[in-house]
Amino acid sequence: MVCWIKSLRRCDPIPRISCGDLFSSPLNFLAFGFGAGLSLKAPGTMGALAAVPLVWAMAQLPNPIYPSVTLLCVLAGPAICSAASARLNTHDHPGIVWDEIVGMMITMIFIPFTWPALAIGFLLFRFFDILKPWPIGFFDRYVHGGIGIMLDDIVAAIFANILLRLLLPYLP
């Protein structure tokens, strides 16, 4: 199975990714969100959705574990994304969704878990990640490499987390 993904920002085709490519390296498997990044439609959204079971599972654990795992994923993110980009010989391939997975983890960090909070957090994160208001868009355009791939999503997640905190009293 070969997935062909075209970027919405450019007219040129993005390198093809096969399931074999996905399993050729543990870093590719992580970078492509356990396969969620192979989606032909909205791979970023699929990556954020792939994070939902992870966020739910971590929310069930004692408090220091969630932030520790999130920090580990943030710190590993630039290396994971850089390795996948180098293998594909392209910067920020749409199928690289590790940044979206980490973004969802940050969006929900220190938020009391409820399904409505998770749904609103998901929508807020995708809103900021897609529209890229300042400074998110600045980081997306001018910071390159694995750090650049991760940074815009980290900032989008921080924005989503702050707004979600303001909305929490109004959620069921």
Secondary structure, DSSP 8 states (H G I E B T S, - for coil): -EE--B-SS-SSB---EEHHHHHT-HHHHHHTGGGGGG-SS-HHHHHHHHHHHHHHHHHTS-TTHHHHHHHHHHHHHHHHHHHHHHHHTSSS-TT--HHHHHHHHHHTTTS---HHHHHHHHHHHHHHHHH--TTHHHHHHH--HHHHHHHHHHHHHHHHHHHHHHHGGG--
